Amino acid sequence: MRIETPDKKLSHDLLETDHIQAYQTEKIITDGVSIRYEGQILREAIGFPELFNFSIYVAEHIALPIAVAVLSRYLYDKLKDRKNTEIRINDTSIEINAEKIEQLILVILKEKEDTKKK
């Protein structure tokens, strides 16, 4: 997942911590669902947004629709008031809307599951 925003505090707010390290800082949203900070692309030009990269983890032992709904609501709550912010999941740009985020994540997980079965 990539989030593009001019808000330099995004990773701290999303992960709810002041101590962030790429590939090590993780926020558990609920049992079996978490996001991990993968790093950030800094842009030196004035007026260009920062690019924050996160991985989404959903454990196999939990009910996907419920877990993804909780994750989607969390992301929506953290991003809804940030102006000029864009979220991309697997290179698909998605509106900052809990239901649309949820639908996209479920489609991606279903495709991944179908690929494993082949």
N, C-alpha and C positions, 0 to 999 in steps of 0.2 A: 504494500500500500504506500502510495506517495501522496504527501500533502504539500501543496504549494501555497505559501502565505507570506505576507510581509511581516507577520507577527513573530518576532524572534523568540518569544516565550512559549511557543506552541509545544515543544517537546516537554518542557517542564510542567506545563499545565496538563497535558494529555497523560503523562506518566505520573503526575502528582508527586514529584520529587525534585530536589535541587541538585542532586548528584547524578549526572547522566554520562554513561560511557557507551559508545557504539558496541553493539553485539552483546552487551552485558546487562543493560538496564531493561527490566521487564515490569509491566504492570499487569497484575492479575485482576481481570474484570469481574469474574465469577469463577466458581469451581470449573476447571477445565477450559477456560477461555482467557487468553492473555494477548497482549501486544508487546513487541520488543523493538526497541530503538535500534535501527540499523545504521544510522548515520545521517549526515546532512550535507547538502551541496551548497556551499557558500557562493554567493554572487557578489563580486566586487563592485559592479555598476550600481549606481544609485537608482532606486525606484524599481528594481527587479526583486521579486519575491524569493525567499529561501525555499529550498526543496528538502523536506524531511521524509526519510524513508523508515517504514515500520514493517515488521512481519506480524501477521495474525496467526495465532495458534489456537486450534480447537481440538480438544482431546477426543479420541474415538469413543470413549465410554459414556458420553453425555448425549442428551437429546438435542440434536442439531438445531431444530427450529427455535427452541427456547434459548439455547446458548447464543445463537446468532442474533436473535431479537434483543437480548440483553446487550451484546456487543454493539449492535447498530444504534441502540438508544444511547449508550455511553458516548459513542463517537459523535452522534448528532448533538447531544448536550454540550460537548466540549467544543464543537466547531460552529454551531449555529449562529453565534453572534460575531464571528470573525469576518470582517469585510475583506473582499478580494481573496478569498480562500477557495482552493479547488482541491477535491479529493479524487485520486485515481487508484483503482484497485485492479491489479493485473492489466495495466495499461488502458483501462476503460474509465473515462471520466464520468463521475456520477454526481448528481445534485446532492447537496447536503440536506438530506431528508431521510429520516430513520427507516421508513418503509422501503425506499429505493435502495439504500445501502444494504438492508437486510436481503432484499431480493437478489441483488448482484452477488453477494457473498454466498448465498445458497446455490445459485446457478454455478458459480465457480467450484464450490465444494462438490456438487453433483457431477460436474464434468470431470473433476479429479478422481472421484470414486469410479465413474464409468471407465476411465482410462486404466485404472488399476485392475479392473475385472477383465480387460482384454488380454 
